[in-house]
Structures are given as structure tokens and as C-alpha cells.
Amino acid sequence: MSKAVVITFDKWHCGFLGCQGNPWVDTPHFDQFAVRATVFDQHFAENLSQAPAQHAWWTGRFQFPLSAEQQHREPTWLPWLNELGIQTTLLYDPAAHLPLNCEQFSVSRAVPLDDVPGLHFERDVPRFARAAIARIKQMAQHPETSELLWIHAGGLPIDQASLAADELYGDDVSESPSGPSGDTVAGGADEAGESPDFPPRFWRRKRSSPRELADANLRGTGWSTSGSVAAQVDWRRRRDLYSGQVTQWDAWVGRILEAVTALRQTTPVFLAFTAGAGEHLGEHARIEPSPDLFEEQIHVPLMIEMPLDESLSGRRLALSQAVDLPVTLLDWFDVAVPADTVLDGQSLLPVIRDDQPLARNTVYVGDSVHAGIRTNDYYYRKQLHPIGLEPQEMIFVKPDDRWDADSSLRQYIDAADELSQKWREFVTSIQSRIKG
């Protein structure tokens, strides 16, 4: 019998993880996880829309070329597991943007993290993590049962009016272990009487360090010539706030990973961490949320840890996407896809076990406004409904142009035309499948 634990977020900025090259955000538990796991360095979101039924995780099929009504009619793969007696459990934050009816799981439980802008990290995140740990301990009591536990939370708040901002920038002249309202920080001890090993307010960060401000990898383009000092200060505060919360989540995800390690003593476990979309944090000298398909908004982390005898850990450059995760889980549980069903994803187990390449050299991303195609050499995107004088299409050379700074449409017009044609063929194939 096998088990799987999947940890997902609505959004996560791939650049705010030490294992993805960040030199100043503390993520020791994610970093250790990456050492043991297979890290997919070119994993991309399916789309940017956070509306229900827009994520591809639950169908294994592309969703964004379809209308909202068509998306709601797409079948999920969860009943296939339930029919085989595989227990499926969902632990989720009700404020997150889940794309399906939670009743499709054998068991679902909502653990509120409050509305994301009002999230209080020192109280709410520990409660959520403890619920996940308790469920994993229950899984250990039934090693004979195949089970999937899916843990899902929303994004990390970057609103400076949030309680998280108060925690980060509030007065902290003493090292008192009490939060803004007198509550014990880090949530106190769990059911076993244990607490994470970090000091009170360890994730607070008063200001960006000189090293961070000089870090061109996260600074992106445009800030050096920006005339608004206030905008740059706002950008730094938002980045401080985000990085502090990443570190806080790292500590509690670390506790969840420890529980999974204990579970592995009795049964094989598939463990994955990923997000539905990336995040925009001012890389293009823009403070406001961006509707554009910048690479930082579609590039998301994906780490998968397998049992030691089944995995070649390390990094993979295969172009993977959200639709691959469910197909990989079906492969892990040895669930056959019905003959009358076509899935768009590919199993990543051969890539993990044998370092085999994926039969894919193109990934498609988009939403109701934009379309994007990513290859190893280019990132082509276009506006589906051009507004004003904005360019309708652009192409960026990868991996050199990390932040989509310079469109090379004139130099690579043939490549752009080829990718545009691929996009039209892709949309036609998805629409034909629905009509059929």
C-alpha cells in the first residue's frame, strides 16, 4: 500500500526559496527538502486566474482556453481513486481558491486561516499546520490503507494593511515571547508538547539588507531609473513582508515534513510541494498587481520526494506543468485512466526514477486576456484582446532574459510566427475535444 501527501498554495514566488537561488531568505526546511527531493526547475502554472474551476490539478486537463461553464463540466480524477478504495482527504483554508467541490474527497476539512489580508501568522498558521500533522499521524495508524492527503493554503499576503504587516513592522523593542495581542508567538506547543525550534519573532525583518537591495536577481528591471523614491520604499516593505512570511511558513512546513518522515517508517510515501501560480513583487518597477504573464507569475516551485529506493534526487530541466501532477499521482497509485478519457499531463515518475526526458518541448499558459508559450529557448506571449497602443505580441530569449525585459520580436519574428501557430493549433485541439 502507498500514501501521498501533497502541499499546495494558491501562489508562491519561486524566487523566495533558498533552494531556488535566493541568498537571503531563510528557508532551511524547504532547502533540506530540496536536497532529498527532485526539483523541477522549469515548472509552470497552467494559468493565472484564481477563479474556481481554473486550476488544472483536479482534471489533468488544460482549462484556460475553455469558458467558465465548460470548466465546471470537466471531470475530475478523484472518483477513480475512491472507486479503488484509496482514501482521499483534503485539508484546506476556506479562503483559498479551490477549483472543485470538496465533497469529491472521501474526507474534507476546512481549517480557516481567515481572509488572506487579515491573516495573523503567529496564531493561524500554527493551527493549520497542527491539523495537517495530526492527520498525517492518523495515516501512520493505518499502513494497510492507500491514502492521498492534499493540504492546500492560499497565497502569502503582501497587503501592508494586513495584520501580518503589523507583526512585521510593529514595535518590538524587547524579545518578549508574546505577540501583538499577548498571544504566545509561534502558536505554542502542539499536541505532543513540542514547539518549532526558532526564537520569538524570528521571521521579523526590519529593513532590507544592502545585499538584498543589490540583488539584481530579485530586483528585476526598471528600479534603477525609477523616479519615485516612495515607490521603491513601498516595494522594499512588500518584499520584506513577503520574505518574512515565507520563513514563517518554512518553519511550519518543516514540522509537516517531519511528520511525513515518521510516516515513512511504516509505508512508502510520495511527497510534493507546489503552487498554482507564481507572484509579482515589483520585479518590473511596478508595485501594483500586474495582469501580464511575466515569468515570475507563471514559474512556480515543484519538489517531489519519493522513497529512497525509487528516486534519483537532483534537479530536472524538463518543461513540466500543473497538468502533470495529477497524472503523476495516478501513476504512483497505479490507477488506470479510463479509455474514454484523455489527460493532457504526463507522469513525472520516469523523470524522477530514471532521469528520462519528458515527451514535451512546449508548455502553454494563459488566462482570459493573455496567451503564453514557453520553450527552452523562448517565451512568447500575446494579448488576446489588445488595448490601446500596447504591443500585441512579444518574444523573449530564454534563459538569458530572466525577467522578460527585452522583447526580441524583430530579431526572432520567424520563431514568434511559429509559436503563434502552435498556440492556434493548441486552442483548436482543446476546443475540438470539448465539442467531441
C-alpha angles and dihedrals in degrees: 000000000000137000134202132200118193122188115195140170132197089237138003129171106233091208093065098074126089091219088058093056103274108145100193112035111091109233104147096154095049088046092053090045089054090053091058097036139063109259117208104208094186102048117141138194120246094227144335101241114113094196116121115271092027100101118090095211095092099046107031085224134105112263111175100080088057131084120251090256092052091049092054090054094054111113120236127222096230095093089059090062094044091051090057092051095254108149112232120196129182122198109184149161106244090216090062120096104252115180100210147049105276090212088078087078119082087235129010128181129184117214106185119227088180120242107324096244089054096045113142104204098193092058110022105043094053090052091051093047093048091054089054092048092050091052092050090052089053089052089056089059091062107046090158092065124081108226142177118205114190115191115192132180133170127252127288113271116243096175109123089212091062125107088244088064090052090052092050100043102025122112112286106167092146132049092235112156093227128099130228092284096039095264119139110262122242089027098274125253124341127228091288092051094252130131131194112269102246134105123256113283089002090153096056114112118187098196144349113277121234089251091056094048090052093047103113091184091071099022092067122185134322103032095097090064099034112125096203113090090179090056091053091050090050090050091052092049092050091049092048090050093049095046091049091054091047088057091048092051089046091060094052096040084053089060090050090051090052090054090051090051089055090048089055090066089075106029143010112270132198110207126189138173124193145129137234094234142356127247139246114224104168100290090144097047090264121123098187120081109276124226091200122106094243113172093248088060096053100032108088135173121259122180123169125187120196131184110288094249093053104045142074100201120209138084128313128201095196113132102247132174143194092267089064096065098069092044088051091051091049089051091049092053091041092239115162117224111236113257093240093054127084119198122197096209130084128220113257094200094095089051090051099041102038105012089243118166121249117247089241135092098170136054125195124214134170151117136220092296108031139041126202138184121193125194130165089266106033146025111209121186136168139182113250091203109028117212125203117319097332112130112261096215138019137179127203128195113240139248092000097062097053097168100041090248102147124038110213097193095133093051095044103032092136092053090048092051091049093050092045089055090050089053092053091049090049094052091046092052093050093047091047090053091054093048090048 
